[in-house]
Amino acid sequence: MSYVCLFLIYVSVITLCFCAPSLQGDSRCSNGVQQKGKMLSDAQLFDLEFEKLVSELTEQDFTDPVLTDALNRLREVLRYNAPGGKRNRGLSVFGSLQELVSPSELPPDEVHRALLVGWCIELLQAFFLVSDDIMDASLTRRGQPCWYKKEGIGLDAINDAFLLEGVIYRLLRRHCRGQRYYIHLLELFTEVTHLKDSLLCYSNNAVFYNLEIVKRIDLLPRVGEFFQIQDDYLDCYGDPAVTGKIGTDIQDNKCSWLVVTALGIMTPEQRAELEACYGHSDAESVERVKTLYDTLELPIRYHQHEEESYRRLQKLIQLHAKNLPHAVFLNFAKKIYKRNK
């Protein structure tokens, strides 16, 4: 459920502040930044920024030897949980800035702030994931054990999740406080966190989110919905070796797109079978649900839905993206179209 929230926040951040979202993944871009005469890709710049912020948070902020253990723990929490994902959300901040301002005209401080805000979004995502993995009793994340499953961590991971959230505001205060959009950033990050917490109290899963600040732009919830439905499908049909996690939506009784779609087309006998198995964690029940999905041809229906949703998104972008370059949204839509993780 954090995917939709985070898509909304980075679109809003860029719209209100200096740009809007998207980028060509790890491809090399003419961003005008060089290191020892070599042009760096956006992904390389992003990775370098992470190293800088880890150093800032764990080596430069505090020098009291009493804090050594605490800072070592923070460093471990950051390195284990923040990198390792697709980084689409964070990279999209800098990528969209380049859609609005020619790379040759970007001052270094704006490049730095865009990269840093991108990492703040990734840190918020990490905060959500560490918390969600505990609540869902998940086993793996990004191809490694969930943080709470790591030896010696356990439920201390709850405190570590709050560490990830807390450093966001330290970084924003230090690097963006003097900018006209600082208050907007604070409001957006806190609103997304509040929204996610409120929805967790209401439902295990949801495919529609809304922020007051962007609710007038119809395409943003549609993109978020598109992303969430993909995530629901991959939870069941994705390859764990590719997705980096073992899906548990069936065991967790999640209200996913798959089960909602199935309920709308199945016979009474199939529904009885589903009700007898869904939400149970034993392997036989899970397999029986998946067999039902296959009988109902849900993979075929999903791919049809994906094609229709992508075409609908392209039309919405043409209609609603009036104040921002269409490439800002189109690049992101292309990036998530037919994703497999």
N, C-alpha and C positions, 0 to 999 in steps of 0.2 A: 504493500500500500504506500510505501514511501516514494515509489517511483513517480507517481502522479504529483505528489506534493513537491518533490524536488524539481520536476519539470516546470511547474508553475513558478517556483521561486526563482529559477535562473532566468526565465523569460522576463519576469517582473523586475528582477535586479537590473538586467541590461536595459529594459525599456525605460525604467525610471532613472537610471544612473548614466551609464555611458554607452550602452549597446544593446544587444539581444542575442539569442543562442545559435551556435552551430559551427561545425568545423569538419574537415576531412580526416577525422581519426588521427592516425599516426603518419599521415603523408607529410612530405616536406613542403613547407609553405614559405612564401617570400615575406617573412615577418621582419626582415631587416636586422635581426640580431645575430651576431657572430661571436664565436669564441675561438681565439687563436687562429683567426683567418678563415674558419670553417662556419658556413651557415648552419644554424641549428633549426631543427624542425620544431613545430609547436609542442609536440609531445616531449621532446628533449628539454625544451625550456620549462615545461610544466614539471618534469621530474627534478630539474635543478632547483626550482622554487620550493619543492617539498623538502629537499635537503636543507635549504636555507631556513625554512620555518621550523624544522625540527631542531636545528642548531639554536635558533633564536629562543625557542620555548624551553629548551633543556640545558643550554649552556650559557646563554647571555642574560636571561632574565634574573636568575638567582645564583649567587656564588657562595652562599652559606653552606659549609660542609655538612651541617645537620640535615640539609635537604637532599643530599646525594642519593639516598635510596629512593626517595619520592620522584626525583627527576629521572633516575634510571628507569623506574616503572613507567613514567609518562612516555619516555622515549620508546620503550618496548611496546606500549599500547598503540602509539602512533604508527610505528613501523609495521606492526602486525595487521592493523585494521584499516588504515587509510589507503595505502596503495593496493595494487593487485586486481582492481576491477577494470572495467572498460574505460572509465574516466570520461565518458561522453559528456556528463553534466559539467564537470569542471573545465574540460577543454573547450566546451562550447562558449564559455564566457569570452575567452580570448579570441576564439575563432570568429565570433560575431562582432567583436570590436573591429576586427580587420575587414569585415563587410561594410562597416560604417565609416571607417577612417583608413585612408591609404597607409599601409605599413611603413612607408618611408616618412610619413608625417607623425607617426606615433612617438611621443616622448618616452624615454625610459621609465619614468615614474608611473605613467599610465599603463605601460606593459606590465610592470611589477604589480600594480594594484589589481589589474584584471586577472593575472595569474593567481594572486593571493586570494581574491574573492572566489575564484574557481575552486581553490583548495578548501575554502571554508564550506562550500557546498558539498565537496567530497567528505569533509569531516562530519557534516550534518548527516550525510548518508551513512557514514560509519557508525555514528551514534545510534541511528535507527536500526541498523543491521545487528549490532551487538545486542541491543535490547530485544529485537524481534527473535533472534536465534534462541535466546533464553526462554522467551514465552512460548515459542513453537517447539521447543526441545529438539531443534535441528542439530545435525551432526557435523556437516561440513559447510564451508563457505569459501568461495573462490579457490577451490582445490586444496584446502587445508582444513584441519579441525576448526570448528567455531571457537572463538576466543574463550568462551566459558568452558569448553571441553578440553582446552589445553591443560596439560599437567600443572597443578599448582595454582590454577586460576579459580575455577568454580564460580560461585556466586559473587566473588569479589568483582567479577566482570560488570556487575550493576554499577558499582562505583566508577569503574573504568569508563563506562559509557558516558557518565556525567563529566568525566575529565575531557572526553572528546568534544562534548558540547561546550564546555566552559572555555576551551582554548579558542573557539571560534570568536568569541566576543573580546578576548584579549587581543587577538590579531586585528579584528576590525577597528577596535578603539585605537590601537597604535598606528595603523597604516591608513585609515580612512576617516578619522575623526574630523579632520580639517576640510573634508569634501562636502559639497552641498547635498549629496545624496546619503550621507551617513545615517541620518534618522530613518530614511527609507529602508536602508539595509537592515538596521536593527529591527524595525517593525516587521519586515518580511520574514526574517529568520525566526523571530519569536512567534509570529502568526502561524507559520508552517508547523512549528513544534507543537503549538497549542492545538492546531487543527488535527494533527496526527493523534495526539493524546486523546482528544475528544472522540475521534472516530474509533479508537481502540476501546473506549468505554462503551461504545454503541454497537460495534460489530466486529467480528473476526476479520472480515475482508470487505472491501468495497471497491467499485470500479469508477466512482465519480467523486471528484473533489472540486471544491470551489473556494476561491479566495475573493474577498470583497473587491480587492484592488484590480483583479483581472476578469471578473465574472462577465463583463460586457464583451469580452473577446471570445466568441464562441469556439474558435478553433483550439484554444489552449486545453480545455477539458477534453476535447475530442482526441487530441494527440496523447494526452495522458491516459485516456481510456484505451486507446489503441495499444499503448505500451503495456498497460496492465493485463489486457487480454492475452497479449503475447506471453507475458510472464506466467499467467495461469496455464497456458498450453505447455510451455517449456517445463513447468513443474512436474507435469505428468509424462510428457513425451520427449523432453530434452535428454541429451546424453550427459550424465554426470561428469564424464571426463572433459566435456566441453563447457558445461554450465558452471562447473566447480562446486555444485551442491546437489544433495539428494532431496528430491521433492517430497513433501509431506502434506500436501493440501488434502488428499483423500483421508489420511489418518487423522488430520486435525479438524475434519468436518468443515472445511472452508467453503464459503459461498463463491466458488470460482465460476468463470465463464463456462467451463466444461459442464459442470453439474447443472447450472441454470439452463443451459441449452438442452441438455439431455432431458431434464424434467419437462421441457416444452414439447418433446416429440416422442416420448416413450409410451409404451402400452402400460395398462395397469399392472400386468404381471412383471414387466421390467421395473416398474416403480417399486413394487414390493421387494424385488431383488436388491435394488439400490438402497432402500431404507434398511434392509437387513445387514448391509455391508458397509455403507458409507459412515465414516467417522470411527471405524475400528482400525486398530494398528496391526493386527495380525496379517501376515503375508497373504493368506488365502483370501481374506476379505478384500484387500487392496487389489489383488489380481482379478477377482470377480468384477470389481467396479471397472477396471481397465478393459476387461473383456466386453462389458456392456457398452463402454464408450466405442470400442472398435465395431461392435455390432451396429451401433447407431451411426457409424461412419463419421465420428466427430473430427478425426484428422482432416478428412476431405472438407467437411463443413467449415473447419477453422481456416483452411487455406483459401477457401472461397471468401470467407469473411475478411481475411487479411487483404485480399486483392480489392474488394469493394471498399474497405476502410481507407486504404491508401489512395484510391482514386477520389474518395470523398474528401480526404485531407487536402489533396492538391487543389480541389475546387474551393474549399474553405480558405486556403491560403491566398488564392487569387482574390477572393471576395473581401476578406477581413484584414489582411496584412497591408494596410494602406500607408501607415506612417513608418514602416520599416522595410528594408529590402526583402523581397520575397525569398532570396537565397538564405536568409537567416533561418527561416522555417523549413524551406525545402531541403536544405542540407541535413537538418536534423531528421526529417521524415525519411530521407534516403538512407540515413545511417541506421535507423531502427527497422527499416523495411526488410522482411525476411531474415531477421536476426536469429541466431541459434544459441545465444547465451545472454 
